[in-house]
Amino acid sequence: MATSTSSPLKKPVTLACIQLASGADKTANLSHARDKVLEAAKGGAQIIVLPECFNSPYGCDYFPSYAETLLPSPPSKDQSPSYHALSSMAAEANAYLVGGSIPEADPDLASKKYYNTSLIFGPDGKLLASHRKVHLFDIDIPGKITFRESDVLSPGNKVTLVDLPEYGKIAVAICYDVRFPELATIAARKGCFALIYPGAFNTTTGPLHWRLQGQARAMDNQLYVAMCSPARDTTATYHAWGHSLITDPMATVLVEAEEKEAIVSWKLDGARIEETRKGIPLSGQRRFDVYPDISEGKVRFDEDNVPS
Ligand SMILES: NC(=O)CCC(=O)C(=O)O
């Protein structure tokens, strides 16, 4: 069966994950994020990723008090200081910025609906897309960790693909979303060269699954995967696993942080995707006569890719 191996990445691009140390002071977190984004850009990064809830502590008790309204878009500075800080950082860095995630308040404040939302900006500081976490982190491992984002958050309802014109398409999803291979498969079949997950696994599931999830999504879909965590803060109520990493399309972990603040980066190369797909030509071997192609079913994308 004929197999197309042309790469979805048009030219090499350096991607950096910033494993940011943040605390309770939002203004300080935004300012620290700016310093680190500029540092990553100075180091050559053209796509820069921040972690989940980079502007606040991570936890259900914090979401409402840190939440910002993002709609109507663009929001005013009062509505969303984080939106404006991220936009300025992207422009100053002259880089694409996957702005981790922030707690978002529904514009109908009376609804008391909140989302875990990632904003993605272009090098000119313009918003390119947003992703509301689709799969909320609700788990209960007795004696270890119980977490119910759904007590406070509402889920997003779309797959988020973002076109970076010089390079190609990326997909953005948030943390627990990584456990649902469907999003990744759809993104890969729609031509993405990388899956980018701002995330914050914990010290129970992190050592078991964080790396495996990144490698599994890369292996299944033969593309790059970046997972960006906050640094671990043992004085916080939630202890993030850290270990931000980038895997290649063969599922090799190219670079991985420890638990403390760090920037990890790698030059992604389309040839690596082509070589992987040529060697193991999955795309031409699928049996859509036996099972359906989930990327061709009813998939919800956001047509104009801005909050709506
Ligand atoms: N913030 C999250 O979604 C955490 C996900 C997580 O830790 C997991 O095990 O999955």
The ligand as an SDF file (V2000), in Angstrom:
LIG
                    3D

 10  9  0  0  0  0  0  0  0  0999 V2000
   -3.2950   18.3760   36.3020 N   0  0  0  0  0  0  0  0  0  0  0  0
   -3.6400   17.1880   35.8760 C   0  0  0  0  0  0  0  0  0  0  0  0
   -4.4580   17.0200   34.9850 O   0  0  0  0  0  0  0  0  0  0  0  0
   -2.9250   16.0510   36.5410 C   0  0  0  0  0  0  0  0  0  0  0  0
   -3.0090   14.7680   35.7760 C   0  0  0  0  0  0  0  0  0  0  0  0
   -2.3260   13.6660   36.4800 C   0  0  0  0  0  0  0  0  0  0  0  0
   -1.6080   13.8470   37.4450 O   0  0  0  0  0  0  0  0  0  0  0  0
   -2.5360   12.3230   35.9670 C   0  0  0  0  0  0  0  0  0  0  0  0
   -2.0630   11.3720   36.6000 O   0  0  0  0  0  0  0  0  0  0  0  0
   -3.1590   12.1570   34.9120 O   0  0  0  0  0  0  0  0  0  0  0  0
  1  2  1  0
  2  3  2  0
  2  4  1  0
  4  5  1  0
  5  6  1  0
  6  7  2  0
  6  8  1  0
  8  9  2  0
  8 10  1  0
M  END
$$$$
